[in-house]
Amino acid sequence: MSETWSIFDVIGPVMIGPSSSHTAGACFIGLMARQIFGEEPKEVKIKLHGSYGEVYKGHGTDIAILAGLLNIQPHESILAQSMEIAKKKKIKFEFESCNLGSNLHPNTALIKMIAKDKKMYVQGESIGGGKCKITEIDKAIVSIGPEMSCLLVKYDNKNNILTDIINIVTKRNFHINQIDTPVYKDVTLAVIMVREHFENDILNDIKKLPGVIFTSYINHISHYNQNYD
């Protein structure tokens, strides 16, 4: 059986930087982390695992993740100035090379984001060719790629509100593709993937439900080059 290759496999994504995994994929991780956090963080601490930690300075992985957190796309020329832009905005940032565990992908980043009294941890991995996925949100295990639109609702397990969340989504004529409900300690993170883009008004309705701790959404990133072959 012959193997089929797409032009994406040969050329890779449209991007600034030397490496699709270490630059474009890293930028997408930052972009997704910012969407999940729901706002631009005022302080970020980024732990870089495996090959990310070994070569991040030479390959611009640090610059790329920070660019994503600033809502800069991989193809934008200002990606290279992300550190200068962050300093002008008085955003604190630091990077640390570390070992997060032998079971993790070698291109893994753990991002801690802080804004006022809000704090969140998001972990993502770059899996080659500019592709990436988010694997953890505040210790809850997930698998979310930039090609998905995804509603996230963290709620106390004492309140079984998943049906209420689904009703809010379906009444707005969203088409649900998949629902995951990872649990960490006494908290559930509902991950609802849809075809369409979300708007802020849906969050206002969900926040009214009992036991909601946090809610946000990720809209699929238009410049994300996915190989469908």
Summary of the structure (lengths in Angstrom):
residues: 229
radius of gyration: 17.7
end to end distance: 14.6
largest distance: 56.2
contacts: 766
relative contact order: 0.18
helix: 31%
strand: 33%
